[in-house]
């Protein structure tokens, strides 16, 4: 899909103050896209602030050594978000994922822009630039700059490479195509170091994280004739293992390594008495639609949702819905 970027030109050129935001619990695509877009806008002499509903995860702090990314309510007063000409949201189109940032957007009069690649979507009242077939929002940031003939500074190399590499599972997901590698090569030419970035992203685990992984993997359960693999994390597991909530990141992918699985999820008990679910699937099982049943969303093969209540009750609800999804006729993969 080719996005018509030209309507964005006037928004960028005729305004001076920009705020960039992304979803709660931002991942490398969210953070990388924000930092990459901010660097491009600053080459135009724009004033840019990055404000998110959540703090940057410690595992991604290497992307923001100068602490440019602010958390609303802690690093910046919520009312300060009203002092902007344009508010650009990247890597989400969901009000619920914007939380306090979204509340201030609703109050403000700034022009809204969305740059996203997720299937799930709300009407944010924004000028929307969306391609659900794109591998990562980071790819769209680079595409935008090219389409509008904007300068691409070397500062984009590391954050955008991490955005693309992580959202493609280090280039192994089915979303990867020839152009993905061309994007990667271009970012390497600009200075990205894949060897160092892989080490930063995937080889900095704590002992607590390894212990938590062992606990979680020992609970893996198969359902639906082996098509579904799932596991869960109890709140007490974090203290027992000396781990942190961020240490659950990517554990769900281990379930899909079991031969014959088509779908997987992990349920993580939260301190606020909710349960966070992360879904993954192979081609043919649409977990975005599954997550939307519970107020979440995402991609067809990677999505998430948060349910209120006890872990056991939430597991029952999600298991029922997942069994039904697996029993439904398979959806053929979309053409590349």
N, C-alpha and C positions, 0 to 999 in steps of 0.2 A: 504494500500500500504506500502510495506517495502522498505525503501530507502537503497541502497547499500552505506554505509558510508565509506567503507575502503579506497577509493581513496583520502579522505580528510586527512587521517592519515599522509601521507608523507608531505602534504602541511603544516600541523600544526607543525610537528616535525622538518622539515628542514628549517624553517624560524623563524626569531626572532621578526621582527617589523610588527604589525598588526594595521590596521585602520578598525573600524566597522562603518557602516552607515545604515540609513534607510530612509524612505520616508518623504517628506514634511508634516508638521503638524502631527508629530508622535503621535500615540495613545499608550495605555498602552502595547499592544502586541509588538510594535516596540521598545519602551523604555525598557520594561522588558526583551525582548530577547537580546538586546544589552548589558544590564548590566549583565544578566546571563551568556552570552557567554564570556564577558570580565573577569568575575570572574573565570570562568573555565580556560581560557587561562593564566591568571596570576598564577594559581597553577602550570602551566608548566614553569614558569619563563619568559613568553613572555612580550614584551613591547606592551601595548595596548592603543590606543586612540579611543575615540568615537566622531565622527564628523558628524553632520547632517546639512541638508539644512535649517532647522528651529530650533529655540530655543525650549527647553522643555516647554510644556505648564505649566502654574502656577499650574494647578490642579494636575499635576503629579510630581511636584518638590520634594515632600516628598520621591520619589523613588531615588533621586539623591542629598542627603544632602551635599555631598562633591564636588558637581559641576564638576563631571567628564565628563559630556556630553557637547561638544563644538559646537557652531554654526559657520559654515564656514563664513569667512569675518568679524566676530565680535570677537570671542574668539580665532580664529586661522587664520593665513593667508592662502588663498587658495593654494599657492605654497607648503605649508607644507604637503599637502596631497600627494605630489609626493615622499615624503621621507618615504616610507614604502615598505615592501617586499610583503605583501598580503593585499588586500582590500576586506573585507567581507561585503556583503550587505544582510541585513535581512528584512523580511516582505515586500518585494517588488521585482518585476522583471522589473520595468518600468523606462526607461530613464527619462521620463517627471517628475516622482515623485522624482527624485534625484537632479534635477535642477543644482545648481552650483557645488555640489559634483560630479554629473555625468560628468560635463564638465572637471573637473580635472582628473577623472578616465580615460576619453578618451585620455588625454594627457600623462598619466603615463604609466609605464611599469610594474607595480606591478601585481602579479597574482590575478585574480579576482575569488571570490567565492560567490555564491548566496544560501541562505537558506530561503525558502519561502513556503507559502501555498496558494497563490492566483492563480486563474485561468488565469487572464490576464497576459501577459508576452511579453517582448521584448528580443532580443538576446543581452545580455550584454557582450558577449565574455567571459563568466565565466564558471567555473566548477560548475554545478548546482545540488543542492540537494533540491528537491521539491516534496511536497505531497499535492495535492489540496483537499484531504479528511481530512487532519489534522485539528483539532479544532483551533489551534493557532500555530504561529511560536514558541512560548515559549515551546510547547510540543516537537517540533522538536529539540530544543536546548538540552533538557533533553535526548531525544532519541539518539542524536549524541554522547553525553558524555557516555552513557551506551554502545553504539555499539563500541566505541573506547577505552573503559575501562579507561576513564578519571575521575579524582577525581571531586566530586561534592561538593563544599564548602557550608557551611550554608548561605553565602552571596547571593546565588541564590534564596533562599526561597521566599522572599518578591517580588522581581521583576518578577520572573517566575509565581508565583501564580497570581499576578495581570494580567499578560499577558494572562493566560489561562482563568481566571474568567471573564475578560471583553470581550474577543473575543467569549465567549460562552453565553454572556448575563447573567452572574452569574449562569451558568450551566443550562440554560433553553432552549437553541437553539437545533435544531434537530441534530446538529453535535456532541452533547454530547453522549458518550457511556460509557460502564463500565470502560474502560481504562482511561477515563478522570478523573473519581473519584479516581482511583488509583494514578494518577499523583498528584491530589490535596492533597490526604492523605499523599503522600510522602513529598510534600513540607511543609505541616503542621508539619510533623515529624522533618523537618529541621529547623522549627522555624516560618513559616508563621502564622499570626494571622488573620483569616478571619473576625472576628468581627471588629477589628481595621481597616483593609484594606477597608471593605465595607464603614465604616464611612468616611474614607479619600476620597474614590472615589465618593460616592453618597450622602453624607450628609454634604457637605461643601459649599452649594450653597449660592450665594449672593442674597440680596433682588432684585437686578437688574435682575438676572437670572430668578427668580420666576415671576417678572413682564413681562419679555420678553416671557416666556412660555405662560402666559395668553394671550398676544397679538397674538402670533403665533397660538395658539390653537383656538382662536376666528375666524381665517381665514380658518380653515380646510374646504376643499371642496371635495365632493364626485363626482366621475365620473364613467363611464362604469358600470352602474347598481350597484353602490356601491362597485365594486371590487377595485377601486383606490381611495385613500385618499391622498391629497397633501395640502401643505401650503407653505408660503414664508416669508422671512424676508427682509424688506427694510432697506437700510443703515441708514435712519433716526431713525429707531426703537431703535438702540443702545443708542443714546443720550436721546430719549424720556423715555426709561426704566432705564437708568443708567446701561446698560449691556455692555458686551464685546463680540467680535466675538466667543470666546471659549464657551460662554454661549449657543450657538446653538447646542452644542454636544448632541447627543442622542434624541433631540426633535422629530426627524423623527419617532422614535419608538412609540411615542404616537399615531401616525396615524394608526398604525397596531393594536391598541387596540380596534378599532371599529369593531364590529361584521360584518362579511361578506367581509372584505377587504382582498385582495390578494397581493396588491402592494401599496407602499407609497413612496413619495419623499418630500423633503424640498428643496426649492431654497433660497439661501442666497446671497444677493447683496454684492459685495466686493468693497473696496475702489479703487482698480485698474481697475474699470469698467468691471469686469467680474462677472459671477454668478456661485457660487459653488452649485452643486446638490449632495445630498446624497439620495441613493435609498435603499429601503428595500423590501423584499418580503417573502411570504410563499413558501413552496415547490411547484414547478411546474412553477414558473415565474423566468426566468433567467435574473436578473438585471445586471449581469456582461456584458452580450452581449449588453444590452441596453446602458450601460455606454460607452462601446467601440465605439458605433456609434458617440460619441462626444469626443473621444480622451481620455476617462477615462478607468476604469476597476475595478476589485476587485473580490469578490466572487459572486456565483450565487444568493445568498440571501442578500448580502450587498455590495454595490459598490458606486462609486462616479465619478463625472466628473465636469469639469469647462468649461463654455461657455463664449465666448466674447460677448460684446454688452449689450443692455438694458435688464432689468429684464423681462419686458412684452414680448419682442421678444424671449428671451431664454425660458420662460415658454411655449410659443406657440410651439416651436420646440420640447421640451421635452414631452409636452402633446400629440402631434401627434404621436411621437414614442412610448410612453407608451401605448396609446390606441391600436396601432397596435400589440404591444407585448401581450397585454391582449386578443386580438381577435384571436391570433395564438393558435394552439393546445397546450395544457399543456404538459410540459416535466416531465415525471415521476421522482420522487426523486431518486438520486443515492443510491445504496445499501450501508449500513454502512460497 
